[in-house]
Amino acid sequence: MKSFGIPEDIHSYVVERSNPAADAVAENLAQASRDRFGDRAGMNIGDDQGRFMEMFAAAMGATTIVEVGTFTGMSALWLARGLTPGGRMICFDLVDTYAETATEAWQAAGVADRIEMRFGPAAEGLALLPDEPHIDLAFVDADKTGYRSYLDLLLPRLRDNGVVLVDNVLWSGRVLDTADDSTDTVALREFNDHVARRGDCDAVILTIGDGLTMIRPRR
Ligand SMILES: C[S@@+](CC[C@H](N)C(=O)[O-])C[C@H]1O[C@@H](n2cnc3c(N)ncnc32)[C@H](O)[C@@H]1O
């Protein structure tokens, strides 16, 4: 299920009434992810979320995008398409296991030359980025226990009116299940509570995909 809480037929209707309705590169990438990595392919974002993020990046005129958690490159594919011409994207992932699949799709879409992959723990990679504000848009979709530190590393590096998008914040509804005390559920519940309490950011949760929080620093 690509949109938690939305019936399959409504989700299909939404995707089919998008324009353009189909995307061959994204479809091929989703298939390659399933063929090569089985159930892990469920980590790819859906087309509706991808289209939204592409349009959002383009509308804000993003020239620098950072992604935390790239897997086979689905979200990066959509985000890179939204970059302003000449723009750049840096993608962090712990492992290089999925990079070949990602690069194939990025090449097919003609965006590979805009994307740089960096491997290793994302917190270490983010800490090495320039300290000054230079990021227009960031997308966080990696280990859930790291979300809070990723946000803290990204916020000071955002340009004015920059935005951090954070994925899976509804966790298929498990954030509401107080009986669920698994590590990731607790981390996401605490992250959502933390964001809602922060005095230095505006935030809104979109009910697209598995829940996507948009966070913008108040300056
Ligand atoms: C949910 S998947 C990302 C899906 C991707 N955004 C997409 O739409 O296809 C999460 C990814 O985060 C990576 N990851 C997990 N822990 C990490 C860490 N500490 N630093 C960087 N990446 C990490 C995993 O290797 C995995 O590829």
The ligand as an SDF file (V2000), in Angstrom:
LIG
                    3D

 27 29  0  0  0  0  0  0  0  0999 V2000
   13.2610    3.6180    3.3830 C   0  0  0  0  0  0  0  0  0  0  0  0
   14.7880    3.3570    2.5630 S   0  0  0  0  0  0  0  0  0  0  0  0
   14.8900    4.7800    1.5140 C   0  0  0  0  0  0  0  0  0  0  0  0
   13.9070    4.7080    0.3540 C   0  0  0  0  0  0  0  0  0  0  0  0
   14.1560    5.7540   -0.7040 C   0  0  0  0  0  0  0  0  0  0  0  0
   14.0110    7.0920   -0.1550 N   0  0  0  0  0  0  0  0  0  0  0  0
   13.2060    5.5450   -1.8630 C   0  0  0  0  0  0  0  0  0  0  0  0
   12.2100    6.2580   -1.9980 O   0  0  0  0  0  0  0  0  0  0  0  0
   13.4670    4.6210   -2.6510 O   0  0  0  0  0  0  0  0  0  0  0  0
   15.9290    3.6990    3.8590 C   0  0  0  0  0  0  0  0  0  0  0  0
   17.3850    3.7110    3.4500 C   0  0  0  0  0  0  0  0  0  0  0  0
   18.1110    4.2970    4.5400 O   0  0  0  0  0  0  0  0  0  0  0  0
   19.3650    3.6830    4.6060 C   0  0  0  0  0  0  0  0  0  0  0  0
   19.9310    3.8880    5.9620 N   0  0  0  0  0  0  0  0  0  0  0  0
   19.6280    3.2230    7.0920 C   0  0  0  0  0  0  0  0  0  0  0  0
   20.3500    3.7020    8.1200 N   0  0  0  0  0  0  0  0  0  0  0  0
   21.1150    4.6950    7.6340 C   0  0  0  0  0  0  0  0  0  0  0  0
   22.0860    5.5610    8.1960 C   0  0  0  0  0  0  0  0  0  0  0  0
   22.4060    5.5180    9.4970 N   0  0  0  0  0  0  0  0  0  0  0  0
   22.6750    6.4610    7.3810 N   0  0  0  0  0  0  0  0  0  0  0  0
   22.3780    6.5220    6.0810 C   0  0  0  0  0  0  0  0  0  0  0  0
   21.4550    5.7200    5.4850 N   0  0  0  0  0  0  0  0  0  0  0  0
   20.8430    4.8130    6.2520 C   0  0  0  0  0  0  0  0  0  0  0  0
   19.1140    2.2320    4.2560 C   0  0  0  0  0  0  0  0  0  0  0  0
   20.3030    1.6000    3.7870 O   0  0  0  0  0  0  0  0  0  0  0  0
   18.0170    2.3510    3.1920 C   0  0  0  0  0  0  0  0  0  0  0  0
   18.5750    2.3030    1.8950 O   0  0  0  0  0  0  0  0  0  0  0  0
  1  2  1  0
  2  3  1  0
  2 10  1  0
  3  4  1  0
  4  5  1  0
  5  6  1  0
  5  7  1  0
  7  8  2  0
  7  9  1  0
 10 11  1  0
 11 12  1  0
 11 26  1  0
 12 13  1  0
 13 14  1  0
 13 24  1  0
 14 15  1  0
 14 23  1  0
 15 16  2  0
 16 17  1  0
 17 18  1  0
 17 23  2  0
 18 19  1  0
 18 20  2  0
 20 21  1  0
 21 22  2  0
 22 23  1  0
 24 25  1  0
 24 26  1  0
 26 27  1  0
M  CHG  2   2   1   9  -1
M  END
$$$$
